[in-house]
Amino acid sequence: MNIVPITMLRGKGILIKVGEQTLLAPDGCYAPEQLADTAFFGWRPEAMSLNGNADNALSGHVVGVESIGHEQLIHVAIVGVEHPVVVRQPVGERPQLGEAVSVSGRDTMLFDARQNRLVDE
């Protein structure tokens, strides 16, 4: 599971700050007003994609690639995020170390650290 700290920015819609980047919250993101300004997003590696949804994706660079049979795990460093995120994808074109990529995710889980719980409707 990729878990990254985020900051919620409220205004027109819900914005999230991940590291040094600000994105629109994913579709279906439920962020009640009582949610702490600092929370965490979680994405499973199989729910993430490289260079997908580039308009609302995190920018980073490849710091590692692991082949695991018919799939590969791509480790991507995001500026301002302590640990790389991991993207699982079928074996195919292998990204190069240091290559600039964008990362987007679906099925996002939002965790409120102040209340120690997953946020859902």
PyMOL commands that place a pseudoatom at each C-alpha (Angstrom):
pseudoatom trace, name=CA, resn=MET, resi=1, chain=A, elem=C, hetatm=0, pos=[0.000, 0.000, 0.000]
pseudoatom trace, name=CA, resn=ASN, resi=2, chain=A, elem=C, hetatm=0, pos=[1.276, 3.453, -0.893]
pseudoatom trace, name=CA, resn=ILE, resi=3, chain=A, elem=C, hetatm=0, pos=[0.513, 5.848, 1.940]
pseudoatom trace, name=CA, resn=VAL, resi=4, chain=A, elem=C, hetatm=0, pos=[1.395, 9.502, 1.467]
pseudoatom trace, name=CA, resn=PRO, resi=5, chain=A, elem=C, hetatm=0, pos=[0.743, 12.479, 3.721]
pseudoatom trace, name=CA, resn=ILE, resi=6, chain=A, elem=C, hetatm=0, pos=[-1.537, 15.107, 2.199]
pseudoatom trace, name=CA, resn=THR, resi=7, chain=A, elem=C, hetatm=0, pos=[-2.845, 18.512, 3.165]
pseudoatom trace, name=CA, resn=MET, resi=8, chain=A, elem=C, hetatm=0, pos=[-6.492, 19.268, 2.425]
pseudoatom trace, name=CA, resn=LEU, resi=9, chain=A, elem=C, hetatm=0, pos=[-7.111, 22.664, 0.829]
pseudoatom trace, name=CA, resn=ARG, resi=10, chain=A, elem=C, hetatm=0, pos=[-10.729, 23.717, 0.721]
pseudoatom trace, name=CA, resn=GLY, resi=11, chain=A, elem=C, hetatm=0, pos=[-12.171, 26.291, -1.624]
pseudoatom trace, name=CA, resn=LYS, resi=12, chain=A, elem=C, hetatm=0, pos=[-13.777, 25.603, -4.973]
pseudoatom trace, name=CA, resn=GLY, resi=13, chain=A, elem=C, hetatm=0, pos=[-13.842, 21.837, -4.747]
pseudoatom trace, name=CA, resn=ILE, resi=14, chain=A, elem=C, hetatm=0, pos=[-11.355, 19.891, -2.690]
pseudoatom trace, name=CA, resn=LEU, resi=15, chain=A, elem=C, hetatm=0, pos=[-7.668, 20.239, -3.457]
pseudoatom trace, name=CA, resn=ILE, resi=16, chain=A, elem=C, hetatm=0, pos=[-4.958, 18.101, -1.972]
pseudoatom trace, name=CA, resn=LYS, resi=17, chain=A, elem=C, hetatm=0, pos=[-1.315, 18.954, -1.530]
pseudoatom trace, name=CA, resn=VAL, resi=18, chain=A, elem=C, hetatm=0, pos=[1.011, 15.991, -1.923]
pseudoatom trace, name=CA, resn=GLY, resi=19, chain=A, elem=C, hetatm=0, pos=[4.615, 16.894, -1.292]
pseudoatom trace, name=CA, resn=GLU, resi=20, chain=A, elem=C, hetatm=0, pos=[5.133, 20.081, -3.281]
pseudoatom trace, name=CA, resn=GLN, resi=21, chain=A, elem=C, hetatm=0, pos=[2.282, 19.435, -5.763]
pseudoatom trace, name=CA, resn=THR, resi=22, chain=A, elem=C, hetatm=0, pos=[-1.379, 20.425, -5.603]
pseudoatom trace, name=CA, resn=LEU, resi=23, chain=A, elem=C, hetatm=0, pos=[-4.037, 18.321, -7.321]
pseudoatom trace, name=CA, resn=LEU, resi=24, chain=A, elem=C, hetatm=0, pos=[-7.802, 18.083, -7.504]
pseudoatom trace, name=CA, resn=ALA, resi=25, chain=A, elem=C, hetatm=0, pos=[-9.106, 15.442, -5.141]
pseudoatom trace, name=CA, resn=PRO, resi=26, chain=A, elem=C, hetatm=0, pos=[-10.005, 12.209, -6.972]
pseudoatom trace, name=CA, resn=ASP, resi=27, chain=A, elem=C, hetatm=0, pos=[-13.603, 11.668, -8.064]
pseudoatom trace, name=CA, resn=GLY, resi=28, chain=A, elem=C, hetatm=0, pos=[-15.661, 10.346, -5.216]
pseudoatom trace, name=CA, resn=CYS, resi=29, chain=A, elem=C, hetatm=0, pos=[-13.340, 11.740, -2.551]
pseudoatom trace, name=CA, resn=TYR, resi=30, chain=A, elem=C, hetatm=0, pos=[-15.370, 12.452, 0.552]
pseudoatom trace, name=CA, resn=ALA, resi=31, chain=A, elem=C, hetatm=0, pos=[-13.728, 14.984, 2.867]
pseudoatom trace, name=CA, resn=PRO, resi=32, chain=A, elem=C, hetatm=0, pos=[-15.989, 16.165, 5.656]
pseudoatom trace, name=CA, resn=GLU, resi=33, chain=A, elem=C, hetatm=0, pos=[-15.336, 19.574, 7.200]
pseudoatom trace, name=CA, resn=GLN, resi=34, chain=A, elem=C, hetatm=0, pos=[-14.259, 17.977, 10.476]
pseudoatom trace, name=CA, resn=LEU, resi=35, chain=A, elem=C, hetatm=0, pos=[-11.413, 16.145, 8.725]
pseudoatom trace, name=CA, resn=ALA, resi=36, chain=A, elem=C, hetatm=0, pos=[-7.998, 17.238, 9.921]
pseudoatom trace, name=CA, resn=ASP, resi=37, chain=A, elem=C, hetatm=0, pos=[-6.191, 19.478, 7.463]
pseudoatom trace, name=CA, resn=THR, resi=38, chain=A, elem=C, hetatm=0, pos=[-3.394, 16.924, 7.371]
pseudoatom trace, name=CA, resn=ALA, resi=39, chain=A, elem=C, hetatm=0, pos=[-4.421, 13.410, 6.463]
pseudoatom trace, name=CA, resn=PHE, resi=40, chain=A, elem=C, hetatm=0, pos=[-3.096, 10.488, 4.392]
pseudoatom trace, name=CA, resn=PHE, resi=41, chain=A, elem=C, hetatm=0, pos=[-4.039, 9.023, 1.029]
pseudoatom trace, name=CA, resn=GLY, resi=42, chain=A, elem=C, hetatm=0, pos=[-3.569, 5.349, 0.321]
pseudoatom trace, name=CA, resn=TRP, resi=43, chain=A, elem=C, hetatm=0, pos=[-3.374, 3.659, -3.083]
pseudoatom trace, name=CA, resn=ARG, resi=44, chain=A, elem=C, hetatm=0, pos=[-2.678, 0.037, -3.847]
pseudoatom trace, name=CA, resn=PRO, resi=45, chain=A, elem=C, hetatm=0, pos=[0.141, -0.410, -6.383]
pseudoatom trace, name=CA, resn=GLU, resi=46, chain=A, elem=C, hetatm=0, pos=[-2.252, -2.150, -8.814]
pseudoatom trace, name=CA, resn=ALA, resi=47, chain=A, elem=C, hetatm=0, pos=[-4.622, 0.866, -8.648]
pseudoatom trace, name=CA, resn=MET, resi=48, chain=A, elem=C, hetatm=0, pos=[-1.941, 3.249, -9.882]
pseudoatom trace, name=CA, resn=SER, resi=49, chain=A, elem=C, hetatm=0, pos=[-0.774, 3.937, -13.415]
pseudoatom trace, name=CA, resn=LEU, resi=50, chain=A, elem=C, hetatm=0, pos=[2.211, 5.608, -15.017]
pseudoatom trace, name=CA, resn=ASN, resi=51, chain=A, elem=C, hetatm=0, pos=[1.673, 8.549, -17.346]
pseudoatom trace, name=CA, resn=GLY, resi=52, chain=A, elem=C, hetatm=0, pos=[-2.081, 8.250, -16.992]
pseudoatom trace, name=CA, resn=ASN, resi=53, chain=A, elem=C, hetatm=0, pos=[-4.391, 11.183, -16.324]
pseudoatom trace, name=CA, resn=ALA, resi=54, chain=A, elem=C, hetatm=0, pos=[-1.443, 13.550, -16.680]
pseudoatom trace, name=CA, resn=ASP, resi=55, chain=A, elem=C, hetatm=0, pos=[-3.650, 16.612, -16.064]
pseudoatom trace, name=CA, resn=ASN, resi=56, chain=A, elem=C, hetatm=0, pos=[-4.230, 15.538, -12.480]
pseudoatom trace, name=CA, resn=ALA, resi=57, chain=A, elem=C, hetatm=0, pos=[-1.256, 13.336, -11.684]
pseudoatom trace, name=CA, resn=LEU, resi=58, chain=A, elem=C, hetatm=0, pos=[1.808, 13.453, -9.490]
pseudoatom trace, name=CA, resn=SER, resi=59, chain=A, elem=C, hetatm=0, pos=[5.107, 14.191, -11.196]
pseudoatom trace, name=CA, resn=GLY, resi=60, chain=A, elem=C, hetatm=0, pos=[8.156, 12.217, -10.216]
pseudoatom trace, name=CA, resn=HIS, resi=61, chain=A, elem=C, hetatm=0, pos=[11.059, 10.175, -11.493]
pseudoatom trace, name=CA, resn=VAL, resi=62, chain=A, elem=C, hetatm=0, pos=[11.800, 6.450, -11.558]
pseudoatom trace, name=CA, resn=VAL, resi=63, chain=A, elem=C, hetatm=0, pos=[14.163, 5.300, -8.809]
pseudoatom trace, name=CA, resn=GLY, resi=64, chain=A, elem=C, hetatm=0, pos=[13.742, 1.548, -9.186]
pseudoatom trace, name=CA, resn=VAL, resi=65, chain=A, elem=C, hetatm=0, pos=[12.199, -1.196, -11.312]
pseudoatom trace, name=CA, resn=GLU, resi=66, chain=A, elem=C, hetatm=0, pos=[11.599, -4.756, -10.084]
pseudoatom trace, name=CA, resn=SER, resi=67, chain=A, elem=C, hetatm=0, pos=[10.593, -7.562, -12.415]
pseudoatom trace, name=CA, resn=ILE, resi=68, chain=A, elem=C, hetatm=0, pos=[8.304, -10.069, -10.686]
pseudoatom trace, name=CA, resn=GLY, resi=69, chain=A, elem=C, hetatm=0, pos=[7.438, -12.519, -13.434]
pseudoatom trace, name=CA, resn=HIS, resi=70, chain=A, elem=C, hetatm=0, pos=[4.568, -11.246, -15.570]
pseudoatom trace, name=CA, resn=GLU, resi=71, chain=A, elem=C, hetatm=0, pos=[4.499, -7.876, -13.765]
pseudoatom trace, name=CA, resn=GLN, resi=72, chain=A, elem=C, hetatm=0, pos=[6.893, -5.177, -12.697]
pseudoatom trace, name=CA, resn=LEU, resi=73, chain=A, elem=C, hetatm=0, pos=[7.006, -2.823, -9.736]
pseudoatom trace, name=CA, resn=ILE, resi=74, chain=A, elem=C, hetatm=0, pos=[8.083, 0.699, -10.595]
pseudoatom trace, name=CA, resn=HIS, resi=75, chain=A, elem=C, hetatm=0, pos=[9.299, 2.855, -7.691]
pseudoatom trace, name=CA, resn=VAL, resi=76, chain=A, elem=C, hetatm=0, pos=[8.696, 6.565, -8.267]
pseudoatom trace, name=CA, resn=ALA, resi=77, chain=A, elem=C, hetatm=0, pos=[10.114, 9.398, -6.144]
pseudoatom trace, name=CA, resn=ILE, resi=78, chain=A, elem=C, hetatm=0, pos=[7.691, 12.299, -5.697]
pseudoatom trace, name=CA, resn=VAL, resi=79, chain=A, elem=C, hetatm=0, pos=[9.245, 15.632, -4.670]
pseudoatom trace, name=CA, resn=GLY, resi=80, chain=A, elem=C, hetatm=0, pos=[8.435, 16.360, -1.037]
pseudoatom trace, name=CA, resn=VAL, resi=81, chain=A, elem=C, hetatm=0, pos=[7.278, 12.803, -0.233]
pseudoatom trace, name=CA, resn=GLU, resi=82, chain=A, elem=C, hetatm=0, pos=[9.612, 10.826, 2.024]
pseudoatom trace, name=CA, resn=HIS, resi=83, chain=A, elem=C, hetatm=0, pos=[9.217, 7.382, 0.426]
pseudoatom trace, name=CA, resn=PRO, resi=84, chain=A, elem=C, hetatm=0, pos=[8.775, 6.435, -3.245]
pseudoatom trace, name=CA, resn=VAL, resi=85, chain=A, elem=C, hetatm=0, pos=[5.355, 5.259, -4.389]
pseudoatom trace, name=CA, resn=VAL, resi=86, chain=A, elem=C, hetatm=0, pos=[5.116, 1.871, -6.073]
pseudoatom trace, name=CA, resn=VAL, resi=87, chain=A, elem=C, hetatm=0, pos=[3.183, 1.241, -9.286]
pseudoatom trace, name=CA, resn=ARG, resi=88, chain=A, elem=C, hetatm=0, pos=[2.437, -2.339, -10.381]
pseudoatom trace, name=CA, resn=GLN, resi=89, chain=A, elem=C, hetatm=0, pos=[1.990, -2.878, -14.097]
pseudoatom trace, name=CA, resn=PRO, resi=90, chain=A, elem=C, hetatm=0, pos=[2.322, -5.660, -16.669]
pseudoatom trace, name=CA, resn=VAL, resi=91, chain=A, elem=C, hetatm=0, pos=[5.761, -6.335, -18.082]
pseudoatom trace, name=CA, resn=GLY, resi=92, chain=A, elem=C, hetatm=0, pos=[6.256, -4.323, -21.218]
pseudoatom trace, name=CA, resn=GLU, resi=93, chain=A, elem=C, hetatm=0, pos=[8.154, -1.168, -21.822]
pseudoatom trace, name=CA, resn=ARG, resi=94, chain=A, elem=C, hetatm=0, pos=[10.566, -0.808, -18.928]
pseudoatom trace, name=CA, resn=PRO, resi=95, chain=A, elem=C, hetatm=0, pos=[11.023, 2.754, -17.660]
pseudoatom trace, name=CA, resn=GLN, resi=96, chain=A, elem=C, hetatm=0, pos=[14.604, 3.932, -17.244]
pseudoatom trace, name=CA, resn=LEU, resi=97, chain=A, elem=C, hetatm=0, pos=[16.070, 4.962, -13.900]
pseudoatom trace, name=CA, resn=GLY, resi=98, chain=A, elem=C, hetatm=0, pos=[15.787, 8.725, -13.583]
pseudoatom trace, name=CA, resn=GLU, resi=99, chain=A, elem=C, hetatm=0, pos=[13.031, 8.941, -16.224]
pseudoatom trace, name=CA, resn=ALA, resi=100, chain=A, elem=C, hetatm=0, pos=[10.410, 11.615, -15.537]
pseudoatom trace, name=CA, resn=VAL, resi=101, chain=A, elem=C, hetatm=0, pos=[6.917, 10.117, -15.186]
pseudoatom trace, name=CA, resn=SER, resi=102, chain=A, elem=C, hetatm=0, pos=[3.467, 11.057, -13.967]
pseudoatom trace, name=CA, resn=VAL, resi=103, chain=A, elem=C, hetatm=0, pos=[1.551, 8.830, -11.569]
pseudoatom trace, name=CA, resn=SER, resi=104, chain=A, elem=C, hetatm=0, pos=[-2.195, 8.723, -11.025]
pseudoatom trace, name=CA, resn=GLY, resi=105, chain=A, elem=C, hetatm=0, pos=[-4.354, 6.466, -8.913]
pseudoatom trace, name=CA, resn=ARG, resi=106, chain=A, elem=C, hetatm=0, pos=[-7.913, 5.261, -8.570]
pseudoatom trace, name=CA, resn=ASP, resi=107, chain=A, elem=C, hetatm=0, pos=[-9.785, 3.768, -5.615]
pseudoatom trace, name=CA, resn=THR, resi=108, chain=A, elem=C, hetatm=0, pos=[-8.151, 6.187, -3.203]
pseudoatom trace, name=CA, resn=MET, resi=109, chain=A, elem=C, hetatm=0, pos=[-8.457, 5.619, 0.539]
pseudoatom trace, name=CA, resn=LEU, resi=110, chain=A, elem=C, hetatm=0, pos=[-8.454, 8.664, 2.802]
pseudoatom trace, name=CA, resn=PHE, resi=111, chain=A, elem=C, hetatm=0, pos=[-7.183, 8.241, 6.355]
pseudoatom trace, name=CA, resn=ASP, resi=112, chain=A, elem=C, hetatm=0, pos=[-7.754, 10.842, 9.067]
pseudoatom trace, name=CA, resn=ALA, resi=113, chain=A, elem=C, hetatm=0, pos=[-4.737, 10.582, 11.362]
pseudoatom trace, name=CA, resn=ARG, resi=114, chain=A, elem=C, hetatm=0, pos=[-6.294, 12.751, 14.080]
pseudoatom trace, name=CA, resn=GLN, resi=115, chain=A, elem=C, hetatm=0, pos=[-9.201, 10.341, 14.501]
pseudoatom trace, name=CA, resn=ASN, resi=116, chain=A, elem=C, hetatm=0, pos=[-7.261, 7.197, 13.534]
pseudoatom trace, name=CA, resn=ARG, resi=117, chain=A, elem=C, hetatm=0, pos=[-9.830, 6.039, 10.997]
pseudoatom trace, name=CA, resn=LEU, resi=118, chain=A, elem=C, hetatm=0, pos=[-10.588, 5.631, 7.340]
pseudoatom trace, name=CA, resn=VAL, resi=119, chain=A, elem=C, hetatm=0, pos=[-12.887, 8.344, 6.048]
pseudoatom trace, name=CA, resn=ASP, resi=120, chain=A, elem=C, hetatm=0, pos=[-16.007, 7.184, 4.270]
pseudoatom trace, name=CA, resn=GLU, resi=121, chain=A, elem=C, hetatm=0, pos=[-19.508, 8.502, 3.762]
for i in range(1, 121): cmd.bond("trace and resi %d" % i, "trace and resi %d" % (i + 1))
show_as sticks, trace
zoom trace
